[in-house]
């Protein structure tokens, strides 16, 4: 395919035109620049689909406006939530892992194990936040209260496992 530009015309509702005009797209200023960048991003997603690092980068870009907004609000309120920042990172990595997925049926067991490890990693992090009474969250007591059920379930699992070992 040649690098020659091809004129392309499209009619948009006024709301969409206003949206494009106000949209912040890295490196794009004009509506034409923004539309070219949107198409480039869509092409990248379609063509890279299975590469973990490329999918991770796209997921991080998708989440960037939300994370930036969170940071701005935290600065304004002079508070910070370590939980939300960790969750944003975990979410991008988990999404990338899920999208890059297994290549074939031989990869299913490894894929499932990687996804289970992602869930365990999040649970472990949340439990670590609950160790102290003043977790680095907007509400310092949040983790203590939120993890009570996890702790209870852990005890039940431990009891069941102990009983099963004793009966063998």
N, C-alpha and C positions, 0 to 999 in steps of 0.2 A: 504494500500500500504506500502511496506517495505521501509526502509531508505537505502537500498542497492543501490549503484551507478551502473548505467548501461552504458557501453561504447556506445558512439554514434558518428558516423563519418559523416562528411559532407564536400563536396567540395565547395569551394568559389572562385569566381573570385579574381584575385590578388588585385584589387581595394578594394573589401570588406575586404579581409584579412588585408590590410594596414589600412583601416578604423578602424577595430576592434582593431588592435595593438595600434593605436593612440588615441582611444576613452578613455575619462576619465569617469570611472564608480566608484562611491563611494565604497570603500572597495575591489575593484577588481584590480588585477595587471596583471595576465596572460590572454591570450585570452580565455582560458577555464573558468577562474573566471568571466570574463566579459560576456561571453555567458550565464553562469549559472545565473548571476545577471539580464541580459536582460529577460531570461525566467521567473525568479522569479517575476520581475516587471510586465510582461505580465499576469502572473497567478493572481497576486494581483489585477490588474485592472479588470480582468474577474470575479473574485470571489467577489470583494467588490462593483462593479458597482453602487449600489444605495445609499451607505452610504455617506452622504455629507462630513463629516470630512475626510474620507479616500480618496474620490475623490478629495477634496481640496488639500490634501497632495500630491497626484500624479500630480495634475496640477501645484503646486508650484515646484515640482521636475522637471517637463518638462520645466518650464520657467526659472529655476535657471541659466542655462548657459547664457541665454540672459541677465538676470539681473546682473549677475556677470560681463559680458562683458561691460554692461552699466556703472557699478560702476568703473571698471578699466579705461574706457575712461574718465569718469567724473573726476577721481583723476588725470589723466594725464593732462587734460585740465583745472583743478582747477575750475570746474563749476558743478552745480547739477541741475537736473530737478525734482522738487517735483511732477510735473504732471506725468512724466513717471513712477516714483516709485508708485504713487497712482494707475495709470492705470494698472500696472502689478498686484498689489494686487486685484484691482477690477476685472480684467480679470479672475484671478484664482477663485475668489469667485463666479463670474457669471457662469463660466464654470462648476464648481462643482454643483451649483444650477440647472443648465440646465440638466446636466447628471444625477444627482440624481432624478430629475423629479418627476412627480406625480405617486403614487402607483396605483391609479385606477381612474375611472371617477368622483368619489366623491371629489377627490383632485384637479381637474382641475382648479376650481375657485381660490383656495388658491395658487396654483402653478403660475397661471397667475399673481396674485397680487404680489407674491414674485419677479417674473421676472420684473414686472413693477417697483417695489420698487428699484431693482438694477439699472434700467435705470435712475430713478429719482435721486438716490444717486450720480451717476456719473455726471449728469447735475448740481446738486446742488454744487458739489465739483468744477466743472469747473467755475461756476458762482462765487463762493467764490474767486477763483484765480483771477478773473477779477475785483474784488473790488479795488485793488490797481493798480497803473500804472506800478509797477515793480514786476510782478508775479514771483515766484521762478521757473523760466523756463530758458532754454538756451537763448530764446528770450523773454525778459521781457514784450514786447508789444503784444506777441502772444495771450494771453487770451482776452485782450481788443478787438482786431480785430476779433478773432474767435467767440466771443459771441454776436456780433452785431445782427446777424440774430435771435439768440435765444431771445434776448431782444425785437426785433421787433415782432416776433411771439407771445411773451408773451403779448405785448400791444394789438395786434389784438384779441387775445383770451379774454383778459380782456374787451375790447370794446364790443365784441360780447356777452359775458356773461352779461354785464351791460344792453345792449339793450334787451336781452331776459328777464331779471328780470323786466325791466320797462314795457314791453308789457304784462306781466302776471297780 
